[in-house]
């Protein structure tokens, strides 16, 4: 009976090791695939951001180049948003002044009609 229990335990351990090996292979495959996707993404980012630098020089695009280009685009985007806010504020101010002038014109027009 002890021998049977040992065989069963051994069999169970062997199955667990096989399962762990299978999981390890799957994880390695996932890691490799993620790395390939990252490289593809870096290349696409550089092609979009800086077509002359990506692919044409024959050199691999470095992560630092991608980071710098994304940072540059992000900074430009932030400046654009700030400019847009400033222009919106200016537009609102001008519209308010226009409404005020229009209201004053209406008052003036009514006053002029009353005088006639």
Secondary structure, 3 states (H helix, E strand, C coil): CHHHHHHHHHHHHHHHHHHHHHHHHHHHHHHHHHHHHHHHHHHHHHHHHCCCCCCCCCCCCCHHHHHHHHHHHHHHHHHHHHHHHHHHHHHHHHHHHHHHHHHHHHHHHHHHHHHC
